Amino acid sequence: MGEDNLYREGNRMTQDEPAVYILFKSRGGFLIADKKTSAELAEVTDESVRGSYPGYVDVQVQAQARRDSGLHDGHHR
């Protein structure tokens, strides 16, 4: 996503600066966990997210899998 940002230091404004938002699924919705400014989507890998949030990502996936007990091998029963 491209964003316009105002930086207080130097009183400068950027236009269409790239940003990637990290979202986590929570209670049927999504929460913004982080914003990577000046980053492209290809630069934010699964490994970098797992490294930045140790344990949290895997715990969320396991909890979601328990709630989605109707899914087996990616298919509903």
C-alpha positions in Angstrom: 0.0 0.0 0.0 1.2 3.5 -0.7 0.8 6.2 2.0 1.6 9.8 2.5 3.5 10.5 5.7 4.5 13.6 7.5 7.7 13.3 9.5 8.2 15.8 12.3 11.9 15.6 12.1 12.9 17.7 9.2 9.3 18.7 8.7 9.1 16.7 5.5 6.2 14.9 3.7 6.5 11.8 1.6 4.0 10.7 -1.0 3.0 7.2 -1.9 5.6 5.7 0.4 5.3 1.9 0.5 4.1 0.3 3.7 3.1 -3.2 4.7 0.6 -3.9 7.5 0.9 -7.1 9.5 -2.5 -8.4 10.6 -3.4 -11.2 13.0 -6.7 -12.9 13.0 -8.4 -12.6 16.4 -11.9 -13.5 17.6 -13.4 -13.5 14.1 -11.7 -10.2 13.1 -8.3 -8.9 12.4 -5.9 -6.8 14.5 -3.1 -4.7 13.2 0.1 -6.0 14.8 2.7 -3.9 13.1 3.3 -1.5 10.2 6.5 -1.9 8.1 7.3 1.5 6.7 9.2 1.7 3.4 8.8 -2.0 2.9 7.4 -3.9 -0.1 5.2 -7.0 0.5 7.9 -9.3 -1.0 10.3 -8.1 1.7 8.1 -9.3 4.5 8.4 -13.1 4.7 6.7 -15.6 6.9 10.0 -16.2 8.6 10.5 -12.5 9.4 7.0 -12.3 10.9 7.5 -15.5 12.9 10.8 -14.2 14.1 9.3 -10.8 15.1 6.5 -12.4 17.1 8.0 -15.6 18.5 5.3 -18.0 19.7 2.4 -15.7 19.0 1.9 -16.7 15.3 2.1 -20.4 16.0 -0.2 -20.2 19.0 -2.8 -18.3 16.9 -2.6 -20.9 14.1 -3.0 -23.8 16.6 -6.0 -22.0 18.3 -7.6 -21.4 14.9 -7.1 -25.0 13.9 -8.9 -26.1 17.1 -11.8 -23.8 16.4 -12.1 -25.0 12.8 -12.6 -28.6 13.7 -14.9 -29.0 10.7 -11.9 -28.6 8.3 -9.9 -31.7 7.5 -7.1 -31.5 4.9 -8.5 -28.1 3.8 -12.0 -29.4 3.1 -15.3 -29.3 5.1 -16.7 -32.6 6.2 
